[in-house]
């Protein structure tokens, strides 16, 4: 049956840190390196409607700490001094653990998220040969519980490597933060043969089937592409009983599919702003480059009727948001080659962070809705006018074309209904 669905889909589709010296990294610096857009995150005109791209950005041009260099500490960042996010600091900011009186400083807080159940599947392109070992070492570094982790090849045989290393970097981010937010969930990494629409959407079907067979859960997708007129004919891919689908909204103003599909929870981006001297968490604001706005082709779903005054006739995104700004990015471990250079510990951002993070938090909330639409009805019905106890209504900063969208009271195109606050209303 699954093979027939693969063939049917094939027919349908066919019509940021520079390499810092460890000694220099012991103290925070007020001068940050530039953000690098990996080749896997760049979309060419010929890619639209044909090939997806990742939504990951790097602070710097490669690994902050190359593979093979021992970390001077465990239970926190791989080396101290900087204030980039960790599983424990995100858990602190999003009230997933008991409050700690350390202003959510990543170098001090150590209480990681807990819980999770059933399953989460990550869908990505190409093969990450170091996925198992990198996830295990990431867990050891941050004190996250070991994972019940399975790599699945969508077509039954291992895909090739991405020669740029960008998709492997994406896979490391996705599995590490989905697992960190819901450590007790069974975790699948489903690898597509390439980043073509044929291959990734078929991998989506495989992932949805695995999650459904495991009793339900979430599928996270940290990739997308510019909207195209035929996208509505493919929205059926993101419908499976017992499965809630997540998709990142992209790392530039405007909208991308599949995040605009009415059948996914669209995860946008925020910035977790900190005092550069103390690391104290100050506030969470919108991220200028997070994708959002009205879809060009998707009509407004009924769960967004409460925001029809803003949405008009269109599906609007994001639905929810979490940290995505690479300047306030997260630590990940990827020991594969990146652009021909050794991998290691990276600081990354992009809405690629938001999708697995929010999928993991929803999983750990434990309600396991029967569909994305049911999940979204819950989110929107409990988030009227920005007063949901389950979400932090972001009301600072801006986003969108020309910086013209503002984060305001209630729903907005920058952060949707807001970022997670605890496990209620999800």
TIMILO-106058 format. One record per residue: x, y, z of N, C-alpha, C in turn; residue in three letters. Coordinates in steps of 0.2 Angstrom, whole numbers, plus 5000, padded with zeros to 4 digits. Layout:
residues N
XYZXYZXYZAla/...
***
This chain:
residues 426
500449945000500050005000500450065000Unk/501050065004501450125005501850134998Unk/502050084994502350084988501850124983Unk/501250104983500750134978500750204980Unk/500750224986500650294988501250334986Unk/501850294986502550324984502450344977Unk/502250294973502150304965501650354964Unk/501150354967500650404966500850474967Unk/501250484972501550554974502050574969Unk/502450524967502950534961502650564955Unk/502150534953501750554947501550624948Unk/501250644954500950704956501450764956Unk/502050744959502550794959502850804953Unk/502950754949503250764942502950804938Unk/502150804938501850844933501950914936Unk/513951515063514051575063514651585067Unk/515051565069515651585072516251565068Unk/516751605067517351585063517751535068Unk/518151495065518551445069518951475075Unk/518551485080518851525086519351475090Unk/519851515092520351475096520051465103Unk/520151405106519851385112520051435118Unk/520651455118520851495123520551565123Unk/520351585117520051655116519351645117Unk/519051585118518351575119518151575126Unk/518551585131518451585138518051645140Unk/518051695137517751755139517251785133Unk/516651805135516251835130516551895127Unk/516351905120516551965117515951995114Unk/516052065114515552105111515452105104Unk/516052085100516052085093515852015091Unk/515352005087515151935085515351925078Unk/515451865076515651855069514951865065Unk/515051865058514451865054514151805053Unk/513551805051513151745049513251715043Unk/513351655042513451625036512851585034Unk/512651585027512051555025512351485021Unk/512251425024512551375020512251365013Unk/512651325009512351315002511751275002Unk/511651235007511051195008510451245009Unk/510551305012510051345014509851405008Unk/510251395003510151444997509651414992Unk/509251454990508751434985508851474978Unk/508951434973509051454966508351464963Unk/508251504958507651514954507451444951Unk/507851404949507651344946507451294951Unk/507551304958507351264963506651264965Unk/506251324963505551334965505151274963Unk/504751244967504351194965504651124963Unk/505351124964505751064962506151034968Unk/506551084971506951064977506851104983Unk/506951074989506851114995507551134997Unk/507551185002508151205005508151205013Unk/508651195016508651195023508551265026Unk/508351275032508251335036508751345041Unk/509351325040509851335045510351385044Unk/510551425048511051475048511651465053Unk/512251485051512851475055513151535058Unk/513251545064513551605067514351595066Unk/514651625061515351615059515351585052Unk/515851555051515951515045516051445045Unk/516051415051516151345052516051325060Unk/516451275062516351255069516651295073Unk/516351315079516651355084517251315088Unk/517151245089517651205092517651145087Unk/518251135083518251075079518251015082Unk/517950965079517950895081518650865084Unk/518650835089519250805092519550845098Unk/519350905098519550945104519150935110Unk/519350915115519050895121518650965124Unk/518050955127517751015130517951015137Unk/518051075140518351085146517851075152Unk/517151065150516651055155516151015152Unk/515750985156515150945154514550975158Unk/513950955156513350985159513151055157Unk/513451075152513351145150513651155143Unk/513751215141514051235134514751195134Unk/514951185127515551145127516251185129Unk/516151245129516651285133516351355135Unk/516551375141516151425145516251495142Unk/515951545144516051615143515551645138Unk/515251605133514751635128514051625131Unk/513551655128512951655131512451625126Unk/512651575122512151545117511751495120Unk/511251475117510751435121510851365121Unk/510651325126510751255127510051225129Unk/510051165129509351135131509151155138Unk/509551165142509351195149509151265149Unk/509551305145509351375145508651385141Unk/508551345136507851355133507351325138Unk/507451275141506951245146506851305151Unk/507351345153507251395158506751455155Unk/506951475149506651525146505851505145Unk/505751445143505051425141504651395147Unk/504951395153504651375159504451295158Unk/504951265156504851185155505051155161Unk/505451185165505751155171505551205177Unk/505651185183505551225189506051285189Unk/505851345190506151405190506851405194Unk/507351425190508051435194508251505194Unk/508551525199508651595200509351615197Unk/509451595191510051615188509951655181Unk/509351685180509251725175509351685168Unk/509251625169509251575163509951575159Unk/510451595163511151595160511351525158Unk/511551525151511651455149512251425152Unk/512751465155513351435158513151415165Unk/512551425168512451405175511851355175Unk/511351365171510751325172510851255169Unk/510651205173510751135171510151085170Unk/509551115172508951075172508651065165Unk/508751005162508450995156507750985156Unk/507450985150506750965149506650895151Unk/506050865153505950795154505350775151Unk/505150715151504550685148504550675141Unk/504050675138503950655131503650585131Unk/503450565125503150495124502950485117Unk/502750425116502550405109503150415105Unk/503150455099503650465095503750535091Unk/504350545089504450605085504850585079Unk/504650605073505050585067505350655064Unk/505950655062506350705059506350685051Unk/506250725047506350715040506850765037Unk/507350735034507850775031508150735025Unk/508550775021508850745015509550725016Unk/509750675012510450645012510550605018Unk/511150575019511350535024511850575029Unk/511650565036512150585041512450525044Unk/513050505042513350445045513550445052Unk/513550505055513750515062513150535066Unk/512550525064512050545068511950515075Unk/512050445075512050415081512550435086Unk/513150435084513750455089513650535091Unk/513450575086513450645088512850655093Unk/512350625092511750635097511950605103Unk/512350545104512550525110513050575114Unk/513450595110513950645113513650715115Unk/513150735111512750795113512450785119Unk/512150725120511750715126512250705132Unk/512850675131513350675136513550745138Unk/513650785134513950855135513450895139Unk/512750895138512250935141511850895146Unk/512050835148511750795153510950775151Unk/510850765144510250745142510150675142Unk/509550645144509550575144509650535137Unk/509950475137510050445131509450435127Unk/509550425120508950425116508750355114Unk/508150345113507850285109507850305102Unk/508350295098508450335092508550285086Unk/508250295080508250255075508350295068Unk/508750275064508850305057508550255052Unk/508150285048507750255043507850285036Unk/508050235031508150265025507450255021Unk/507250315018506550315015506550265010Unk/507050255006506950205000507350135002Unk/507550125008507750065010508550055010Unk/508850105007509650105006509850175008Unk/510450175011510750235013510850285007Unk/510550345008510650405003511350425003Unk/511550454998512250484997512350545002Unk/512950565003513050625007512950685003Unk/512750735007512750805004513450835004Unk/513750844998514450864997514650925001Unk/514150965002514251035006514251025013Unk/513950975016513850955023513350995026Unk/512951035022512451075025511851035028Unk/511650985024511050945026511250905032Unk/511850875032512050845038512050885045Unk/512250945044512150995049511451005051Unk/511051005047510351015048510050955052Unk/510250895050510050835053510250835060Unk/510850855062511150855068510750905073Unk/510550965070510151005074509450975076Unk/509150955071508450925071508450875077Unk/508850825076508750765081508950785088Unk/509450835088509750845095509250885099Unk/508850935096508450975099507750945100Unk/507550905095506850875096506950825102Unk/507550785102507650745108507750775115Unk/508050835115508250875121507550895124Unk/507050915120506450945122505950885125Unk/506050825122505650765124506050705124Unk/506450705129506950645129506650575130Unk/506050565132505750505133505350485126Unk/505350525121504950505115505450455111Unk/505150415107505550375102505650415097Unk/506350425094506550465089506750435083Unk/506450455077506650425071506950485067Unk/507450465063507750515058507650475051Unk/507150505047507050475041507350515035Unk/507850485032508250515027508050505020Unk/507950555016507750555009508350555005Unk/508250524999508850514994509150574992Unk/508750634992508950694990508450754992Unk/508650814991508150864993507650884987Unk/507550834983507050854978506350844981Unk/505850874978505150864981504950794981Unk/505050754975504950684975505150644981Unk/505850654983506150614988505950634995Unk/505950704996505750725003505050715005Unk/504550725000503850715001503750635002Unk/504050594999504050525000504250505007Unk/504850535009505150525015504650545021Unk/504250605019503750625024503150575025Unk/502950535020502550485020502750425024Unk/503450405024503750355028503750375035Unk/503950445036503950465043503250465046Unk/502750485043502050485046501850415047Unk/502050375043501850305044502150275050Unk/502750285051503150265057502850295064Unk/502750355064502450385069501750365071Unk/501350355066500650325067500750255070Unk/501150215067501250145069501450145077Unk/501850195079502150195085501650225090Unk/501050235088500450265093500350335092Unk/500650375088500550445087501150485089Unk/501150545087501650595089501750645084Unk/502350675083502450725078502950715073Unk/502950745067503450745062503650815061Unk/504350825061504650895061505050905054Unk/504950965051505250975045505551045045Unk/506251045045506551115045506851135038Unk/506351125033506551145026505951165023Unk/506051195017505451225013505751255007Unk/505251285003505451324997504851374996Unk/505051414991504551474989503951444987Unk/503351474989502751454987502651444979Unk/502251404977502051394970501351374969Unk/501051384963500351384962500051314963Unk/500451254962500251194963500251164970Unk/500551204975500651174981500051144985Unk/499451174983498851144987498751074985Unk/498951054979498850984977499250934981Unk/499750964985500150914989500050924996Unk/499550964998499450965005499250905009Unk/498950855005498750795007499350755010Unk/499950765008500550735011500550735019Unk/500350795021500350815028499750795032Unk/499450745030498850715034498950645035Unk/498950625042498950555044498650555051Unk/498250515052497850505058498350495064Unk/498350535069498750525075499350565074Unk/499450605069500150635068500050715067Unk/500450745071500450825070501050845067Unk/501050875061501650895057501850965059Unk/502450975059502751045060503251065054Unk/503251125052503751155047503951215049Unk/504551235048504851295049504651345043Unk/504651415045504351455040504851495036Unk/505551475037506051505033506451565036Unk/506951585033507451635036507551695032Unk/506951715029506951785026506251805026Unk/506051865025505451895025504951865020Unk/504351845021503951815016503751745019Unk/503451705014503151645016503451585011Unk/503451525014503751465011503251405012Unk/503251365007502851295008503351245010Unk/503251195014502551175017502351215023Unk/502651265026502451295032501751325031Unk/501551345025500951385023500351325022Unk/500551265022500051215022499551215028Unk/498951215027498451215032498551155037Unk/498951105034498951035038499651035042Unk/499951095043500551095047500551145052Unk/500851135058501051195063501651235060Unk/501551295058502051335056502451365061Unk/503151345062503551375067503951425065Unk/503851485068504251545066504851565071Unk/505151625071505751635074505651695079Unk/506051685085506151745089506851755091Unk/507051805095507651815097507651815105Unk/508151775108508151775116508651825118Unk/508451885119508951935120509251935127Unk/509951945128510351935134510751995135Unk/510952015141511452065143512052035141Unk/512452075137513052045134513652035139Unk/513552065145514052065150513952005155Unk/513352005157513151955163512851885160Unk/512551895154512151835151511451835154Unk/511251875157510551875160510051885155Unk/509551845155509051845150508651905151Unk/508551945146508152015146507452005144Unk/507351985138506651975135506751935128Unk/506151915126506151875120505751925115Unk/506051935109505751975104505651945098Unk/505351975093505351945086506051945083Unk/506051905078506751895074506551935067Unk/506951975065506852015059506751975053Unk/507151915053507251875047506751815047Unk/506351805052505851755052505351755047Unk/505251705043504651705038503951705041Unk/503551745037502851755040502451795035Unk/501851795036501351835032500851795029Unk/500451825025499851785021500151745016Unk/499851685015500051635009499851665003Unk/500151654998499951674991499451624988Unk/499351564990498951514987498451474992Unk/498651474998498251435003497751475006Unk/497051455006496551495009496551485017Unk/496251535020496151535027495851475030Unk/496151435034495851375037495351395043Unk/494851355045494451375050494751395056Unk/495251355058495551375065495851445065Unk/495951475060496151545060495551595059Unk/494951575059494351615059494451675064Unk/494651655070494751705075495151765074Unk/495651755069496051815067495951835060Unk/495351825057495151845051495251915049Unk/495151955054495252025054495952045051Unk/496452005052497152015050497251965044Unk/497051905044497251855039496851875033Unk/496251895033495851905027495651835024Unk/495751825018495551755015496051705015Unk/496651725017497251685016497451645023Unk/497751595022498151555027498751605029Unk/498851615036499351655038499851615042Unk/500451635042500951605046501451655049Unk/501751635055501851575058501251565063Unk/501151505066500651485071500951505078Unk/501551475079501951485085502651505083Unk/503151515088503751535087504251515093Unk/504851505091505351505097506051525094Unk/506551525098507251555097507451525090Unk/507651575086507951555079508451605076Unk/508551665080509051715077509751685079Unk/510151675073510851645075511251685079Unk/511151755080511451795085511351775092Unk/510751735093510551715099510451635099Unk/510851605095510851535093510951485098Unk/510951425095510951365100511651325098Unk/511851285103512451245102512251175099Unk/512551155094512451085091513151055090Unk/513050985089513650945088513550915081Unk/514050925076514050895070514750875068Unk/514950815068515650805067515750785059Unk/515250785055515350775048515750835045Unk/516050825039516450885036515850935034Unk/516050995035515651055032516051095028Unk/515851105021516251135016516951115016Unk/517051055017517751025017518151035023Unk/517851065028518251075034517951035040Unk/518351015045518150975050517551005054Unk/517050955056516450985059516650985067Unk/516150995071516250995078515651035081Unk/515751075086515251115089515151175085Unk/514551185083514251245080513851285084Unk/513751345082513251395085512751405079Unk/512151385079511751395073511051425075Unk/510751455070510051475071509651465065Unk/509151505063508651495058508051455061Unk/507451465057506851435060506951355060Unk/507551325057507651255058507751235065Unk/507851285070507851275077507151265080Unk/506751315077506051315080505651255079Unk/505651225073505251165071505351105076Unk/505951085077506051025081505951045089Unk/506151105090506051125097505351125099Unk/504951165095504251165097503851095096Unk/504051055091503850985091503950945097Unk/504550955099504750915106504350945112Unk/504251005112503851035118503151015117Unk/502851015111502150985111502150915112Unk/502650875110502650805112502650795120Unk/503050835123503150825130502550845134Unk/502150895131501450915134500950855135Unk/501050805130500750735132500050735129Unk/499750785125499050775123498950735117Unk/499450735113499450695107498750695103Unk/498650755100498050765096498050725090Unk/497450715087497450665081497650695074Unk/497750755074497950795068498250855069Unk/498550885064498850955065498251005066Unk/497750995062497151045063496851045070Unk/496850985073496550985080497051015085Unk/497751005083498251045087498151115086Unk/498051135080498051215079497351245082Unk/496851205082496251225085496351235092Unk/496751195095496851205102497251265104Unk/497751275099498251335100497851395099Unk/497451405094497151465093496551475097Unk/496151425099495551435103495751465110Unk/496351445112496651465119497051525119Unk/497151555113497651605113497251675111Unk/496651685113496351745111496651805114Unk/496751855109497051925112497651915116Unk/498051865115498751855118498651845125Unk/498151805128498051795135498151725137Unk/498451685132498451605134499051595139Unk/498951555144499451545149499951495146Unk/499851465140500251415137500751455132Unk/500651515131501151545126501351615128Unk/501951635127502151705128502051745122Unk/501551795123501351835117501951885116Unk/502351885111502851925109502651995107Unk/502852045110502552115109503152165107Unk/503752135106504352185104504652165098Unk/504852215094505252205088504852195082Unk/505152185077504852185070505052125066Unk/504752125060504952075055504652085048Unk/504752045043504452055037504752095032Unk/504452105026504652145021504752225023Unk/505352245022505552315025505452325032Unk/505452275036505352275043504652305045Unk/504152295040503552325041503052285045Unk/503152225047502752195052502952205059Unk/502552215064502752225071502452165075Unk/502852155080502652105085502152145090Unk/501552125090501052165094500652125099Unk/500152155102499752115107499252065103Unk/499252005104498851955101499251925095Unk/498951895090499251865084499551915080Unk/500151905077500551945073500951905068Unk/501151925062501551895057502251875059Unk/502451905064503151895066503251825070Unk/502751815075502851765080502151725081Unk/501651735077501051695078500751715085Unk/500551665088500251675095500751685100Unk/501351665098501951675103502351615104Unk/502751615109503251565110502951525116Unk/503251455117502951415122503151445129Unk/502651435133502651445140502351385144Unk/502851335146502551275149502251235144Unk/501851185147501551135143500751135142Unk/500451195145499751195144499551225137Unk/498951215135498651245129499051215122Unk/499251155122499651125117499351065115Unk/
***
